[in-house]
Amino acid sequence: MKFYIKFLFLIGFTSAYAQNTISGKITDKNNNALLGVEVYATELHKGTTTLEDGTYKFKNIPNGKITINFSYLGFKTVSKNFIFSSENQTFDLQLDEAVFMMDEIIVSTPFNKLQSENVMKVERLSAKAIHKTGATTLSEGITNIAGVSQISTGTSIGKPVIRGLSGNRVLVYTQGIRLENQQFGDEHGLGISDNGVESVEVIKGPASLLYGSDALGGVLYINPEKFAKDNDTQVLASQRYFSNTLGSNSSLALKTSTDDWKFLARGTYAFHSDYKIPTDQRVTNTRFKEKDLKLGVGYNKTSFSSELRYNFNNSKLGIPEEGIMEQSTSTNPLEPFQEIDNHIISLHNHFFFGNSKLDIDLGYTFNDRKEFEEHHDEHGDDDHDDDHDEHEEHEEAALHMKLKTFSYNAKYYLPKLGKVELLVGVQGLNQTNTNFGEELLIPNATINDFGVFTTANYSWNRNTIQAGIRFDNRAITTEYHEVAHEDEVHIFNAIDKSYDSFTGSLGFKTSLSDNFTARINLASGFRAPNLAELTSNGVHHGTNRFEIGNNDLINEKNTQVDIALEYATEHFELFTNGFYNQLNDYIYLNPTGEIEDGAPVYTYIQEDAKLYGAEIGFHLHPHPLDWLHLESTFETVIGKQDNGDYLPLIPANTWKNTFRTEFNLNNWLQQGYASLSLHSTFAQENVSQFETSTDAYSLLNLAFGGDVSIGKTKFNTYISVNNLFDKEYINHLSRLKQDGILNAGRNIVVGVQFEI
């Protein structure tokens, strides 16, 4: 790895200095100069902005075909391809106004096109928008995307759910590489701070063609924050306060860039006490702490661009087991709790060869997970003492797993053949899991993935078709273990398995008129069974089940049809996204009726299943009331096995309505906004055999914010009030639901971001 990094930088130093520059002027339709238009090349991780007279100068661009995006709030984004070969170019642009959100480049799709140009419908949410919602974690924030929800354990642990599928069926990418942190566990969250994140993209549906196994249900693609623009230095600070958990989130960042080099560093510290329910009680041991460090270095030369990023995240997460006990506002977790270290290193390289391009992405993740269990003194007194909130230094973790993953992804973009774009790729990983604690959830294991794929994009007139095919192999080997537990020995048999799969996708997009767009996508996906499903043999305390794995499990496979229709005028937008997802050999837990180690016994079996549903919504921006927005979305999903039983952990139907205004108040508040949202969740009565139904509820939320200037410093401020009326409710996907524990009550979040 170190040799490879040095080799790549050596190429950069030995290259001739890039002479490619593009400059010009950007105006509106009345030829008024636009200040602050972003001129950005996603594949170079660099850009600039226009000056007061609307002019810009983008320097040090590599040779070859480069896509440059011109974006400005309130105007339509323009994405244009340029061919550079050591010369200067001039490009002037007149931007058209746009009432709705800016059209964004989608990174998670094959050819990195604007959302309006994509065959596949991908939802995108900026980190700034997530913060405005008052979300405590990144996982909670993305639930504002239609079709996305989360399985939560209090406020600290959340697992994304996309159209009813979760866990290992949803693949998470961060820094351009797959995130591996023992996703099989119900109490294993993302382990990523929402600070230092630019945006989140969500592919709703199978994406195995692009990402291989585990993308059967969809992909959560987290984009890191951008570097500073060329020849600029920024020092950024942010602070958030959460009233419900008495929580704090503080972050400080330094960014600096030259023509060739980019550097950024960001540190974050967050802490929260037990969350408070509407009865003014706190749910014991839902407290957590988080430390996060993000570093990045970028380098550009004539035919080469590289980006190296590192993320370290340390989390201490309390695991609630006893419900509501002695009340405390301490942020030090009680036992049982988890302490998790995540190290993520990514290296992204782009080699430009005139009309073609080679991308090589390398990643290394190291997940060190420890769990400390509750212990009792010799007198049997299990009362907690504030002096013993955290584990003693000499105490060993009962559960200690280290997961190391090296991943690679190479894509070659062939020269364009007329209107046909084509890429071929190879992708894979090597992963090892090693146990060090006295308890085992999964055995020591090694996993090797290898996949090859190709996909093509063809556009003509107002139509685009995209198709691809892929082959994958996953090899899993585990070690034999004998674990003594009370009077019994739990045996983990060694396995040596190999799983193959072909997947494909076919999509078509057409603009039937200037206002109406239709997309239809047919895609297949697969997921190899995970280690827990294959090898479990013991009690999982977080779920209070004795789980027995099944060595005979085969691949889950699915085929999904997705139809998206959009109608948009200057002041009105209407959309509907319908899907039907056929799952073959769906893996699930089935109760046997037996009791072992004091817990009910469940085994993993397979059954065909299906999920179907839709997201429907509109956005109204009436003229001449340019300050007014009314948004409404309804989402529904039904999941059933072929034997007639409902699938577990299917979110209830929801209807979200938001009334938002935008305004400027003289010179002291710019880009101001105020919103009132009503989120209505319907009763969920379609439940699996070990679930109970959940009542309906509605929550009212408020938000207010904008940019405040004091001297030369601009502060971006926001206030949100979630669950304004302190409503008592339980979400169907709350893991505390089985104990009758309410979700969080009213939460007032105050945030500020500014440049020092």
N, C-alpha and C positions, 0 to 999 in steps of 0.2 A: 504494500500500500504506500509506504513512504517513498520507495523507489519510483512508483508510478507518478506520484505527485511531483517529485523533482524532475522527472522526465518531461511532464507536461509543461512545467514552468520553463524548462530549458528550451523547449520549442518556441515559447513566447519570446524569450530573450534573444534568440538567434534569428527571429523574423525581422524583416525590414520594417521600419516605422510606417504605420498606416497613414496614408495621405487622404483617405476617403473622408469627405465632409459633405454634409447636406445642410443647406440653409434656405431661408425664405421668410415669408410673412403670412400670418394667419389672421383673418378678419371674419366678421359676420357678414350676412347677406347685404348689409348696408355699407360695407367696406369700413366698418369701425374696427380698429385694432383690438385684439383680445389679449389681455394680460394673464399669464399663468396657465396657458394651454400646455398640457403634458405631451411631450414628444418622446415616445418610449419604444425601445426594441426589447421585447420579452426575452428572446433567445440570447441577447447580450447582457441582460440584467442591468441596463443602464439607459439613461435618457437625459433630457433637459426640459426647460420650460421657456415660454415666450416672454419677452421683455415688454415694457409699457407700450412700445410702438408696434407690438405684435410680431416682432422679428425673433428668429431663433437661429442657433448654429449648433448642429449636432456633429461632433468631431470623433475621429479615431474609430471609424467603422470598418470592419473586416471586408475583404473582397468576397464577392459571391452575392447570392440572393438573400436580402435581408428584409423582413417585414417590420415596418414602422407604423405605430399607432398614434393617432392624434385625438386626444380626448379632453373634453372640457365640460364641466357641470352645466347642464341646461342645453347642451348641443349634442348632435349625433356624432358618435365616434366614427372616425375614418381609419381604415386599415389598408395600407398600400404596400405592395412589393416593389423593391428597388434592386437593380443589379449594379454592384460596385466593382470597379477594376482600377483602383489607384487614380481616382479623379474626383473633382468636386462637382456636386450637383446642386441645382436650385429647384425648389419646389414650393410654390405659393398655394395656399388653400383657403377656401371660403367655407366655413362651417354652417350647417343648417341647424336651426333651433329644434330641440326635442323636448316634449313635455314630460315624458316619463324618464325612467332611470337611464344612465349612460349604458350604451352597448359595450360589453366587456370582452376582452380576449379570454377564451376558455383554455386553460393549460392542460386540463386532464384528458382532453380528447386528442386524437392522433395528429391533426394538422394545425392545432392551435389557432383556430379561426375565431372571429367574432361570434357571439351567441346567435345573432340573427342569421349567420351563414352556416351554422352547424346543422348537420343532419340529425344528430342526437341532441335531445333537449336536456340541458344541464342547468341546474339551479345554482346561483352564486349569491353569497352573502358576504359583505365586507366586514372586517373586524370592527370598524367604526360603528356599523349598524348593530352588530352584536352587543357592543358596550352600551349603546343607547337603550337596549331592552332591559338593562339591569340584571342580566344573567350572571350567576355566580361562577359558572364554569363554561368552558367552550362547548361541552356536550349539551348543556342546557340552552346555550345561545342558538344553536343550529335548529332547535325545535321550532323556530319561527319560519322555517322553510316548509311549505306544504308537502305532506307525505313523509316528513321526518319527525321522529319522536325519540324518547330515550327511556331505557330501563334504569331507574335511579335507586340508589341506596342513600337516603338522606340528600344533603346538598353537595356532598363531596364526590360521589362516585356515580358516573353516568355512562351508559353504553348506548351508542347510536342505534336507532331502529329505522330502517328504510322500508316503507310499505309492508310492515309486518315481519321483516326478517332482521336478525341481529346477530351478535356474537361473531363467530368465525364466518358467518355468511356475509358480513359487511367488511370490506377491506379498507384500511385506513392508510393513506399516504401522507407523509409530511417531509418537507424539504426535498420533494421529488423521489423519495424512496419509501418502501413499505415499512410501516410501523409494526414491530413485533414485540409484544409485552404480555404474553400469556392471555390472549383474548378469550380463551375458552372459559375463564372463570367469571361467575356472576358478579363478583366483587372486584373485578379488575377494570378500572376506568381507562381513559385515554392516556393520562400521564403527560399532557401537553398544556402549557400555559397559553392563555389567549393573548398575552402580550407578545409582541414580536411576530404577529400573524397579520398578513395583508388581507387575506380573504379565505373563504371556504367554498369549495365547489362540490356538488353532490350529483353523482350519476345514479339515477333511480332505475335499477334494473340490472340484469347480468352484464358484467363488463370483463368477463374472463378472456375475451379476445385480446384486450389490452394488458391485462394484469394477472392472468392465470388463475390458479386455485384461490378460493376464498372470496373472489369477487362475484360470487353467484347472486347475491342479493343487491349489490350496488357498491359504490366507492365513495368514500369521504376523502376528498383531496384538499389538504391544507397547504396554502401557499404562504411562504415566509415573507416578512416585510421587505420592501425594496431598499436598495442602497440609496445614498444621497445622490442627487444629480451631479453631473460632472463639475469638478472644481468648486465644490461646496462642502461646508462642514456644518453639522447640526448637533446640538445637544438637546434631547427631548426628555421630558419628565411627565409622569402621569400619576394620579392618585385617585383611588376609589374607596368609598366607605359604604358598608352594608349594615343597615340598622338591625335587621332580624338576627343576624349571627354576630353582631358587634365586630364585623370583619373589616379587614383592610387589605388593599392590593396596591403596592407601590412599585413603580418601574422607572428606570433611568437608562437612557440609550445615548450612545455616541456614534455618529456616522460621519465619515469623511471620504471624499472621492477626488481623484485626479482624472486626467484623460484616460490613463491606463489602468490604474488601481482603484479598488473600492474596499472599504473596511467598515464594519459595524460591530458594536458590542452592546448588549442589553442585559441588565440584571433586574430580576423581579423577586419580591418577597411578599407572600400573602399568608394571612391566617384568619381562621374563623372559629368561633365557639359553637356549641350545640345549637341547632336551629330551633326557633320558637314556633309553636303551633298556636292557632287562634285562642286556645284556652289559657294562654300565657305560661304554658309549661314548655320546658326544653327537652328535646329527645336526646337522651344520654348517649354520649360518645359518637355523635355525628360531627364532631369537631375535626379540623384538619389544618395542616400547615403545608406551605409549598415554597421552595426556592428554585429559581430558574435562571439559567445563564445561556445566552445565545451569542455566538460569534460568527462572523462571516468575512470572507475575503474574495474579491473578484478581480479578474485580470483579463484584459482584451488586447489583442494584437491583430496583424493584418489578416491572418487566416485561422485565427484560433481565439476561443473565448472559454474561460473556466471560472467556476464558482465553487468554493469550498466553505461548507457551513458545519458548525458544531452546536449541539444543544444538550445541556445537562439539566436534568430535572430531578429534584429530591422532594418526595412527598411523604408525609406522615398522616395516615388516614385512620381515624377511629372506626371500628366496626361495631355498629349497634346490635346488641344481642338481648339486652334486658329491658328495652323499651324506655319508659320514663321512670328514672330513679332519682337519686339525690340531685338537686338542681345546682348547676355550676356554670360560670361563664369562663372557665379556664379553656385555653386553646391547646393544652398538652393532652394528647390522646390517652385514654385509659386502655388497659388490656381487655379484650384483644384489639390489636391494631397492626397495620401494615406500615413498613418503611420501605420505600421503593426508590431506587436510583435508576434513571434512564439516561444512557449516553447515546446520542445519535450523531453520526458523522456522515456527511454526504459530499460527493465530489461530482460536479456536472461539467461536462466538456462538450464543446461544439467545434467541429472542424469544418471549414467552409471550402468547397471545391468548385467554385464558379456556380454552376447550376444545380449542384447536389450538395448534400450536407450529411455529416455523420455525428450523431449524438452518442456519447458514452457516459452512463451514469453509474457510479459505484456507491455503495452504502454499507455502513457497519453500525449495528445497534447492539447495545449491551444492556440487558434488563436484569437488575439485581433486586430480587423480591424477597423480603423477610416478613414473617408473620409471628408476632409474639402473643402467646395465649395467656388467658387469665389463669392465675394460680392462687391457691388458698394457703393461709398459714396453717401451722400445725394445730391450732385451736379451732379450725374450721370457720374462722371469721373472714368473710369475704367482702366486708365493707371496704370501700375505696377510701384512701387517704390522699389528700392533696399532695403530701410529700412523696407519694409513690405513683404519681400520675404517669410517669414514663418508666420504661424498663430500667433495671439496674444495669450498670455498665458490664458486669460479669455475666449477665443472663444471656443464655443462648436462644436464638430464634428456634421455635418449634418447627417452623416451615421455612426453608431457605432454598430458593431456586435461582440459578443463573442461566439466562438465555442469551446466547450469542448468535448473531445473524449477519452473514456477509451476503450482500445482494448485488446483482449486476444487471444492466439493461442497456443494450446497444441497438440503436435504430439508424438505418441508412435511408435517407430520402433521395430517391433516384431523380435524375433530371426529368423535368416535366415533359410529358409526351402530349403535345397539343393541349387539351383541357384535362388530361388525366394526371393526377398526383398519385404516386405510389411509394410505399415504404415497406421495408423488410426488417425484421428484428429478431433478436435472441435475448432471452431473459431467464434468470434463475437465481437460486440462493443455496447457501449451505448454512444449516442451523443446528446448534447443539444445545441440549438442555441438561443441566447437571444439578443434582440435589446435594445439599450439605446438612439439612436439618434432620431431626429424628423422625419427622413425619413426611409422608409422600402423598402428593396429589396425583402426580404423573411420574413415570420412571425417567431415568437417564435415557436420552434419545438423541438420534441424529436424523435430520431431514435434509434431503437434497431435491431441489426442484430444477427442472430444465424445460424451457419452452421455446418454440420458434413460431413466428407468425408473419403474416403479410396483410396489408389492407390498402385499398385504392379508393380514390375520390374523383368523381367525374361530374363536371358542371356544364350545363348548356342552358341558354336563355334564362329562365327563372327556376330551373330545376337542378337538383343535385342528387346523385346516387352514391352511396358508399357501401363497400362490401369487404369482408375479410374472412380469413380462416386461420386456425391456430391448432398446434399439437403440444400437449404437455405430458410430462412424467413427474410423479412425486414418489420418491423412495423413502420409506420410514423404517428405521431399525431401533429397537429398544433393548435395554438390559434387563436381566432377571433380578428381581428384588424379593426379599422376605422381610416384612416389617412386623415386629412384635407389637401387639395391641391388646392390653389386659391379658386375658387367658387364651387369646387366639393369635394366629399368624396370618397376616394378609399377604397373599402372593401376587406379584406382578410378573406374569409370564413374558419372556422375551418374544418379540415379534420381528419379522422381516417381511415387509409388504411393499408392493409397488402398484401405483395407480396411474393409468393412462387415460387421456381424454382428448377428443377432437371437439372444438367449439367453433362457432362461426357467427357472423352477423350480417344483416342486410338492412340498409336504411334508405329512405327516399324522402326528400323535402321538395316542396313545390310552393311557389307563390302564385296563387290563383288570380290575385289582383294586387294592387298596391297595398291593400289593407288586410288581405287574408292569406295566411300561411298554414300549410298542413305538413305534418311529419308523421311517418309511419316507420317503425323499427321492429324488426324481428331478430332476436338474439338468443343464443344458447349460452349456458354457463355450467360450471361444475364446481364441486367442493369435495376434496378428499376428506375422509373422517379424521378428526383431530385426535390427539393423544388421550385426552380424557374419555372420549367416546370409545376408543379402542381398548384402553388399559385400566380404567378406574377400578378400584377395589377397596373401598373404605368410605367413611363418613365425611361428607363435605359440610362442615359446620355452618357455613354461611347459608346453606339451603336446608339444613337439617334433614339430609337424605343420605342413605347408604347407597352409593352408586356402583354398579357393576358394569364394566366395559364389555364390548362385544368385538372379538377379533375378526368376525366374519362380515363386518360392515363393508359396503361397497360405496363407490362414489355417489354423492347426490348430484343429480343433473336436472337442469330446468330449461324451459323454453318460454320466453315472454314476448307477447305482442303488445306494443305500446303505440297509441295513437294520440297525437297532440294537435289541437286546432287552435289557432290564434287569430283574432280579429282586432285590429288596432287602427284607430284614427288619431288625429292630433290631440283629441281630448277624451278618448274612451278606449279602453282595452278590455277584451274578453278572452278567456282561455279555458280550455277543458283538456285534461290529460287522462285518458282511460287506459287500463292495462289488464291483461289476463296472464297469469304466471302459473304454468304447469310444472310442479316439482315431482320428479320421480325419485323414489327411495329416500324420502325425507327421513332424517334421523331424529328420534325423539326419545324421551324417557318414559317408561311405562311401569307403573307400580305393580309389584308382584303379590302384595298382601302380606308379605313376611316382615318380620322385625329382626334387625341385627344391630348389635351395639346400641340398643335403645332407639334406633332410628328406622323408619320405614325403608324397605329395600326397593330400589328402582333399577331397571335394566334398560340398556339402549337397544331399540329395535327400529325397523324401517317400514315405511308405508308411503304410498303415493299420496300427493296432496295438491291443492291448488289455492292460489290467492288471486283475488280480483278486486278492483275498485277504481277510484278516480279522484282527481283533484280538479275543482271547478272554481273559477273566480273572476272578478272584474276589478278594474281600476278606473274611477271616474275623476276627471279633472275638468270641471265645467268652465266654459268661456262665457263671460270675461272674468270669472272669479278665479284668477290664476293662483291665488293663495290657498285654494281649497283642494283637498284630496279625500276621496272615499274609496277604501279598499275592502274587499270581502273575498274570503276563500272558504270553501267547504271541502273536506277530505274524508274519504271512507275507504276501508279495506276489510275484506272478509277472508279468513283463512280456514280451510276445512281439509281434513284427510278424506281419502276415498272411502273409508269405512264409516263416514258420517260424523266423526268426532271433530270438534273445532280445534284449531291449532292454539297453542298457548301464547301468551304475551303479544296478543294482537291489540293495537291501540284502538280506543273508542273513536267513533265519529266525532269530528270537531268542526265548528263553524267560527271563524275569526273575522271580526269586523273592526276596522280602524278608521277613525275620522281624524285627519291631520291637516294642520294649517302651516303655512310657511310665510315668514315675514322678516322685515328689517325694521329696527327701531332706531331711527336717527343714526348716529355714528357709534353708539355704544353696544349694540347687538346686531350682528350681521349673520345671515343665513340661519335665522332663528326658526324654530319649529315648536309646535305643541300638538300633542296627540292624545286621543282617548280611544282605548281599545276594549272591546268586549270579546272574550274568548269563552265560547260555550262548548262544553264537552258533554256528549250524550251518554246515556247509560250504556254500559257494556254488558250484555247478557249472553253473547255468543262466546262461552268460555270452555276451556278444556276440562278434562275430568278431575284435575287437581287444582282448579281455580274456582273462585267465587265471583259472582257478578258484582258490578260496581255502579253506584248511583251517579246520576247526572249532576253537573254543577256548572256555574258560570263565574268567571273572574273578570273584574274591571281593573284596567291598568291605565296609569297616566304617565306622560313623559313631556319634558320641556327642556330646551337647550338652545345653544347657538355659540357664536364666536364673540367674545368680549375683548376689546383692545384697551390696554392700560399702558400708555406711553408707546413704546415700540414693540411691546410684547402682546401677542394675541393668545388668548386663553380659549380653548374649546371646552365648554362646560355643558353638563347635562344632569338632569334630575329625573329619576323614574320612581314611580310608586306602583309596585306589583301587588295584586290582591288587595286593592284599596279598601274594601269593606271587611277585611280579615275573615274571609269566608272559610268555613270548616269543610274540607273536602279531602278525598283520597283519590289519587290518580291510579288507574288500573295497572300501570306498569311500575308502580312503586313496590320495591321488594319488602317494604315495611307494612304493606297492606295486610298481609296474613296475620299481623299482630294488632290490626285495627288502629295503627298509628297514623295520624293526620299528616298531610303535607304542610309545608311552611305557611305561616300566616303573613300578615302585611310586611313588606320589605321596601324600605326607602333607600335608594341608591343614589349617592352624589358622586360625580366624577369630574375631574378636570385634567386636561392635557395642554401642554404648552412647550414652546421652544425657548430654552434659556439663552 
